[in-house]
């Protein structure tokens, strides 16, 4: 089967984007629909505007060419979070993005072939050293490269987003985010600094213990 070029395909590089919410770029776990990268970032409205313009024009072109309404493209939005009723699924609240910011959803399904991932997201530090395993917390600052391209299949047509590269400029780990305690100090409670090992150096070991170590 020969490959047919998409009607629309454009690559973008977005700099100094702020990671928000849950991020999963390494240690992927296979779910119901395979392996999925998850990255959401906040970008300036000024940066988002030309991307939104391209998307609007691409969707209009698809509708004109195929005579059907394309599926809505919801990867770029002014809604930061949607709160739903856990039982009914009804939307209770739409939380907007901070002023001057737009949310960019860079979730992408990895491709699997013969048990191996054949389409992966490449991750680098600020010196362009490759990273294989890392936890990226909310508030980290990254550069991202991705492409948006059109598709047409039996279910209709629309635009898909493919995340390609991530460069970490400033890292906040989950450990750092949760390191500040919300509790009051208890003066007479447990103090980890008071913990001591039973033997502080080799000289305190008894002859019996030294013999046991040699066995």
C-alpha positions as CSV (number, residue, x, y, z in Angstrom):
1,X,0.0,0.0,0.0
2,X,1.5,3.3,-1.1
3,X,1.5,6.3,1.3
4,X,-0.7,9.2,0.4
5,X,0.4,12.6,1.6
6,X,-2.1,14.3,3.9
7,X,-4.1,17.3,2.7
8,X,-2.6,19.3,5.6
9,X,0.6,18.8,7.6
10,X,2.5,21.4,9.5
11,X,5.3,21.2,12.2
12,X,5.5,23.6,15.1
13,X,8.1,24.4,17.8
14,X,6.7,26.0,21.0
15,X,9.2,27.4,23.5
16,X,9.0,28.1,27.2
17,X,5.7,26.2,27.7
18,X,4.7,25.5,31.3
19,X,3.7,21.9,32.1
20,X,0.3,21.7,33.8
21,X,-1.5,18.7,35.2
22,X,-0.5,15.1,34.8
23,X,2.6,14.3,32.6
24,X,3.6,10.9,31.3
25,X,6.6,10.8,28.9
26,X,8.6,7.8,30.2
27,X,7.8,4.5,31.9
28,X,4.7,4.1,29.7
29,X,2.2,1.5,30.8
30,X,0.1,-0.3,28.2
31,X,-3.6,0.5,28.6
32,X,-6.8,-0.5,26.8
33,X,-5.8,1.4,23.7
34,X,-2.0,0.8,23.8
35,X,0.7,3.1,25.0
36,X,-0.1,6.8,25.4
37,X,2.1,9.8,26.0
38,X,0.5,12.6,28.0
39,X,1.7,16.1,28.2
40,X,-0.3,19.3,28.7
41,X,1.3,22.7,28.6
42,X,0.2,26.3,29.0
43,X,1.3,28.6,26.2
44,X,0.9,32.4,25.6
45,X,-2.2,33.4,23.6
46,X,0.2,35.2,21.2
47,X,1.9,31.8,20.5
48,X,-1.4,30.0,20.2
49,X,-3.0,32.4,17.7
50,X,-1.2,31.3,14.5
51,X,-1.6,27.7,15.4
52,X,-5.4,28.2,15.9
53,X,-5.5,30.0,12.5
54,X,-3.9,27.1,10.7
55,X,-6.3,24.6,12.4
56,X,-9.3,26.7,11.4
57,X,-8.2,26.9,7.8
58,X,-7.3,23.2,7.6
59,X,-10.7,22.2,8.9
60,X,-12.5,24.4,6.4
61,X,-10.4,22.9,3.6
62,X,-11.3,19.4,4.7
63,X,-15.0,20.2,4.8
64,X,-14.8,21.8,1.3
65,X,-12.9,18.9,-0.2
66,X,-14.8,16.0,1.3
67,X,-18.3,17.6,1.8
68,X,-18.5,16.5,5.4
69,X,-17.9,18.3,8.7
70,X,-14.5,17.3,10.2
71,X,-14.3,16.0,13.7
72,X,-13.7,19.0,16.1
73,X,-10.0,19.5,17.0
74,X,-9.9,19.9,20.8
75,X,-6.2,19.8,21.5
76,X,-5.9,23.6,21.9
77,X,-8.4,25.2,24.2
78,X,-9.1,28.0,26.7
79,X,-10.5,25.5,29.2
80,X,-7.9,24.4,31.7
81,X,-10.0,21.7,33.4
82,X,-13.5,20.2,33.2
83,X,-15.1,19.1,36.5
84,X,-17.6,16.3,36.1
85,X,-20.0,14.5,38.3
86,X,-18.4,11.1,39.0
87,X,-21.7,9.2,38.9
88,X,-23.5,10.9,35.9
89,X,-20.6,12.3,34.0
90,X,-22.4,15.6,33.7
91,X,-20.1,18.6,33.4
92,X,-20.3,20.7,36.6
93,X,-17.7,23.4,35.9
94,X,-15.3,24.5,33.2
95,X,-12.2,26.1,34.8
96,X,-10.7,28.6,32.4
97,X,-6.9,29.0,31.7
98,X,-5.1,31.7,33.5
99,X,-5.3,35.1,31.8
100,X,-3.2,35.3,28.6
101,X,-2.7,31.6,28.5
102,X,-4.0,28.7,26.2
103,X,-3.9,25.0,27.0
104,X,-2.2,22.8,24.5
105,X,-2.9,19.0,24.8
106,X,0.0,17.0,23.4
107,X,-1.3,13.5,24.2
108,X,-0.2,11.0,21.6
109,X,-0.6,7.3,21.1
110,X,2.7,5.5,20.5
111,X,2.9,3.0,17.7
112,X,3.7,-0.6,18.6
113,X,5.2,-3.1,16.2
114,X,6.3,-6.6,17.2
115,X,6.1,-5.7,20.9
116,X,8.4,-2.6,20.5
117,X,7.5,1.1,20.3
118,X,8.1,2.3,16.8
119,X,7.0,5.9,17.3
120,X,8.4,7.5,20.4
121,X,8.8,11.0,21.9
122,X,12.4,12.0,22.1
123,X,13.3,13.9,25.3
124,X,16.4,16.1,26.0
125,X,17.8,18.3,28.7
126,X,18.8,21.9,28.1
127,X,22.2,20.7,26.7
128,X,20.4,18.3,24.3
129,X,21.5,15.2,26.2
130,X,18.9,12.5,25.6
131,X,16.8,11.4,28.6
132,X,15.3,7.9,28.9
133,X,13.6,8.0,32.3
134,X,12.4,11.1,34.2
135,X,9.4,12.4,36.1
136,X,8.3,15.8,34.9
137,X,6.1,17.7,37.4
138,X,3.7,20.5,37.1
139,X,5.4,23.9,36.7
140,X,8.3,22.5,34.7
141,X,9.3,24.6,31.6
142,X,9.8,22.8,28.3
143,X,10.2,23.4,24.6
144,X,8.1,21.1,22.4
145,X,8.0,20.1,18.7
146,X,4.9,18.6,17.3
147,X,3.1,18.2,14.0
148,X,-0.6,18.6,13.1
149,X,-1.8,16.7,10.0
150,X,-5.1,15.8,8.4
151,X,-6.5,12.3,8.1
152,X,-9.3,10.7,6.2
153,X,-10.7,7.2,7.0
154,X,-14.0,5.3,7.1
155,X,-15.2,7.2,10.2
156,X,-14.6,10.6,8.6
157,X,-11.9,13.2,8.6
158,X,-10.1,15.6,10.9
159,X,-6.8,16.6,12.3
160,X,-4.4,14.6,14.4
161,X,-1.5,15.8,16.6
162,X,1.8,14.0,16.9
163,X,4.2,15.0,19.6
164,X,7.8,14.6,18.4
165,X,10.4,16.1,20.8
166,X,10.5,17.6,24.3
167,X,13.4,19.7,25.7
168,X,13.3,20.3,29.5
169,X,14.5,23.7,30.4
170,X,13.5,23.8,34.0
171,X,12.5,20.7,36.0
172,X,10.1,20.3,38.9
173,X,9.8,16.8,40.1
174,X,6.8,15.4,42.0
175,X,9.0,15.0,45.0
176,X,9.9,18.7,45.0
177,X,6.3,19.7,44.5
178,X,5.1,17.7,47.5
179,X,8.0,18.5,49.8
180,X,6.4,21.4,51.7
181,X,4.2,20.1,54.5
182,X,0.7,21.5,55.1
183,X,0.9,20.5,58.8
184,X,1.8,22.3,62.0
185,X,5.1,21.5,63.7
186,X,4.8,19.1,66.7
187,X,7.6,19.9,69.2
188,X,7.5,16.6,71.1
189,X,6.8,14.3,68.1
190,X,9.0,12.1,65.9
191,X,12.2,13.9,64.5
192,X,13.9,12.0,61.7
193,X,17.2,13.8,62.5
194,X,17.3,12.0,65.8
195,X,17.4,8.6,64.1
196,X,20.8,6.8,64.5
197,X,21.9,3.5,63.3
198,X,22.6,0.9,66.0
199,X,26.3,1.1,65.3
200,X,27.8,4.4,64.0
201,X,31.2,3.1,62.9
202,X,33.1,-0.2,62.6
203,X,34.9,0.3,66.0
204,X,31.6,-0.2,67.9
205,X,31.1,-3.7,66.4
206,X,31.5,-6.5,68.8
207,X,34.0,-9.3,68.1
208,X,31.1,-11.6,67.6
209,X,29.6,-9.4,64.9
210,X,32.9,-9.0,63.2
211,X,33.2,-12.8,63.0
212,X,29.8,-13.1,61.6
213,X,30.6,-10.5,58.9
214,X,33.6,-12.5,57.8
215,X,31.6,-15.7,57.2
